[in-house]
Amino acid sequence: MHGNSSPTSNRYYVGFLGFTEAMDMGRIVTFVSPTNPTAQVSIVALDDSSDVQPVITVEVGDVDTVHAEAVDRGLPIVYPLTDESWGVRRFFVTDPNGAVLNVMSHR
């Protein structure tokens, strides 16, 4: 979700919900559920690398394969497949409801 990495966010997700802070890169902070480590909440600053803002991030095993499938299906790619400086490879695609998804893999 969009927001700011702040002590208030930390108190809420760590102090109130019991999550652990797994990563803080300044522009993105990720909190992990204590009972299910695959359940994660990331708070992300607005993305100035694109005019389009994703509403959700989906991590996949092979972003190149998923991107090729999206292209084959004629899905609207609104941010090209890109290697980002912070260690992810990603693209943005619009779902049937108009929501923009950030589809990514770690490099």
C-alpha positions as CSV (number, residue, x, y, z in Angstrom):
1,M,0.0,0.0,0.0
2,H,1.1,3.6,-0.4
3,G,2.3,5.5,2.6
4,N,5.3,6.6,4.5
5,S,7.9,4.5,6.3
6,S,7.5,6.0,9.8
7,P,7.6,5.1,13.5
8,T,3.8,5.3,13.5
9,S,3.6,2.5,10.9
10,N,6.1,0.5,12.8
11,R,4.2,0.8,16.1
12,Y,1.0,-0.2,14.3
13,Y,2.3,-3.3,12.4
14,V,4.9,-4.4,15.0
15,G,3.4,-3.2,18.2
16,F,-0.3,-3.7,17.5
17,L,-0.4,-6.7,15.0
18,G,2.8,-8.4,16.1
19,F,4.4,-8.4,12.7
20,T,8.2,-8.2,12.4
21,E,9.9,-5.7,10.3
22,A,11.7,-7.7,7.5
23,M,13.0,-4.9,5.4
24,D,13.3,-1.1,5.5
25,M,14.8,0.5,2.4
26,G,13.5,3.9,3.1
27,R,11.0,4.0,0.2
28,I,9.6,0.6,1.1
29,V,9.1,-1.1,4.5
30,T,7.9,-4.7,4.7
31,F,6.3,-6.3,7.7
32,V,5.9,-10.1,8.0
33,S,3.2,-12.0,9.9
34,P,4.5,-14.0,12.9
35,T,2.2,-17.0,12.1
36,N,2.5,-17.0,8.3
37,P,5.8,-15.6,6.8
38,T,4.3,-15.5,3.3
39,A,1.7,-13.0,4.6
40,Q,3.4,-9.6,4.2
41,V,2.4,-6.0,4.2
42,S,4.6,-3.5,2.4
43,I,4.3,0.2,2.7
44,V,5.7,2.0,-0.3
45,A,6.3,5.6,-1.1
46,L,4.6,6.8,-4.3
47,D,6.5,5.4,-7.3
48,D,8.1,8.3,-9.2
49,S,9.6,6.0,-11.8
50,S,6.1,5.8,-13.5
51,D,3.1,8.0,-14.1
52,V,1.0,5.0,-13.1
53,Q,0.7,3.9,-9.5
54,P,0.2,0.2,-8.8
55,V,-2.3,-0.8,-6.1
56,I,-0.8,-4.2,-5.4
57,T,2.5,-6.0,-5.9
58,V,2.5,-9.6,-7.0
59,E,5.9,-11.4,-6.6
60,V,6.3,-14.3,-9.1
61,G,9.1,-16.8,-9.6
62,D,9.9,-15.8,-13.2
63,V,8.7,-12.3,-14.2
64,D,10.0,-12.8,-17.7
65,T,7.6,-15.7,-18.3
66,V,4.7,-13.9,-16.7
67,H,5.4,-10.8,-18.9
68,A,5.6,-12.9,-22.0
69,E,2.2,-14.5,-21.1
70,A,0.7,-11.0,-20.5
71,V,2.0,-9.9,-23.9
72,D,0.6,-13.0,-25.6
73,R,-2.8,-12.4,-24.1
74,G,-2.8,-8.8,-25.2
75,L,-3.0,-7.5,-21.7
76,P,-2.4,-3.7,-21.2
77,I,1.2,-3.3,-20.0
78,V,1.4,0.2,-18.6
79,Y,5.1,0.1,-17.4
80,P,7.6,-1.9,-19.4
81,L,9.6,-4.8,-18.1
82,T,12.5,-3.1,-16.3
83,D,15.5,-4.0,-14.1
84,E,15.3,-1.5,-11.2
85,S,18.3,-0.3,-9.3
86,W,16.9,-1.7,-6.0
87,G,17.2,-5.3,-7.2
88,V,13.9,-6.2,-8.7
89,R,12.8,-6.9,-12.3
90,R,9.2,-5.8,-12.8
91,F,6.4,-4.5,-15.1
92,F,3.0,-3.0,-14.5
93,V,-0.2,-4.5,-16.0
94,T,-3.8,-3.5,-15.7
95,D,-6.4,-6.0,-14.5
96,P,-10.0,-6.3,-15.9
97,N,-11.2,-3.9,-13.1
98,G,-8.7,-1.2,-14.1
99,A,-6.4,-1.9,-11.1
100,V,-2.6,-1.6,-11.9
101,L,-0.5,-4.5,-10.7
102,N,3.2,-4.4,-10.1
103,V,4.4,-7.9,-11.2
104,M,8.0,-8.5,-10.0
105,S,10.8,-10.9,-9.1
106,H,13.9,-10.3,-7.1
107,R,17.1,-10.5,-9.2
